């Protein structure tokens, strides 16, 4: 098949949020810590009427309806998530109820889990399937969804929630660059969820940032070589090879630091005769060792200053959802892609190359790239994709703001009722967007029942 990649995309995020400025004051931290220090403005969250199944049901049905795709046309469906409600039954099988009326049960794929990386693994599986001898011409559907919640304390402000669905097939709007995938995986305990009774992770914040940046360095190295082999990169600078750099975003400031980190890697791999003015201010760091530099403030400041214009041109637009909803975990980097696509005039997107970096603690990480189709005829799939995402800003702006004490109370409710059976959710459904699936009941055998608003 030709031009395999993402044909269609849809995103769902909660219809309520808490304001990060108000949260700073409620948490008693200094004003600006969450908003300026971490770069977060709002955080989406769910009450007890939503869970990972309902989020994924909602985003899949929205995508199928908006694009008027028949459930018969899906041949593979898989879900990337780290929000585990059941140690055996997959979210994928829950989603099969949407396919019942169509009679289509011939659908490969199940769930994939490793922190924020599961969506990327699911996407790679889908692309591999379409490129394989097992492909039967139908679409693959990839769903990434999570509810990111932390115990009270300094990590709580980096939560979020949401789901992204992506249709994968040939003649795509967003075409994967063949042969250009770089991966770094390693055994570390930076963020993990050993307590199966709790939704909260155990997290070593500082270590997780170090691991993220280390994984970025590793992927940079492999990816640069692959781009070179593919004839996409000829000079030394990776930042010159693409029009957009999109990252998994635990919080927006880390993404800005990641652009700076790529510039540092570009600088260190440039020849000593390269006196390009873009590296002004970095001259004293030519001998720096990457492994010893993660928390070198002086270096970080110099790289952030040198890379600021590139960050503004090639990355900032991708942070809309990350800034307004927070870390959605597996959908985060795909929310970044959507934010970028809806923020550019469609004519400027033609042929645009995007580099993506996906990171999941534990750890699993990949860097890869895709290219926006240059078929910009009015009927082309990219027009439809952008049109179908044009409600994202309106949806963001029409959410309901809850106060930090209300947010705190709903977190407590989730905490005390997590895994309770039988259970009837008490949260309100009044403010859910129309078309949202929600949990109505868990019976004494832990079987969950949903309805659609
Ligand atoms: N005004 C402006 N900036 C401020 C202020 C203020 N009043 N107060 C603090 N800051 C800055 C700090 O200087 C720091 O910025 P810098 O690192 O650029 O210097 C930033 O705000 C954060 O402050 P810290 O004291 O470092 O924050 P803390 O250690 O309390 O927590 C952390 C931050 C570690 C990210 C925490 O929220 C966490 O553990 N989050 C979850 C883990 C995570 O997201 N890891 C990332 C990768 S793994 C993943 O995706 C889950």
Boltz pocket constraint, residues with backbone or C-beta under 6 A from the ligand:
constraints:
  - pocket:
      binder: B
      contacts: [[A, 30], [A, 31], [A, 32], [A, 33], [A, 34], [A, 36], [A, 37], [A, 38], [A, 116], [A, 154], [A, 155], [A, 156], [A, 157], [A, 158], [A, 191], [A, 203], [A, 204], [A, 205], [A, 206], [A, 208], [A, 209], [A, 212], [A, 249], [A, 250], [A, 251], [A, 253], [A, 327], [A, 359], [A, 361]]
      max_distance: 6.0
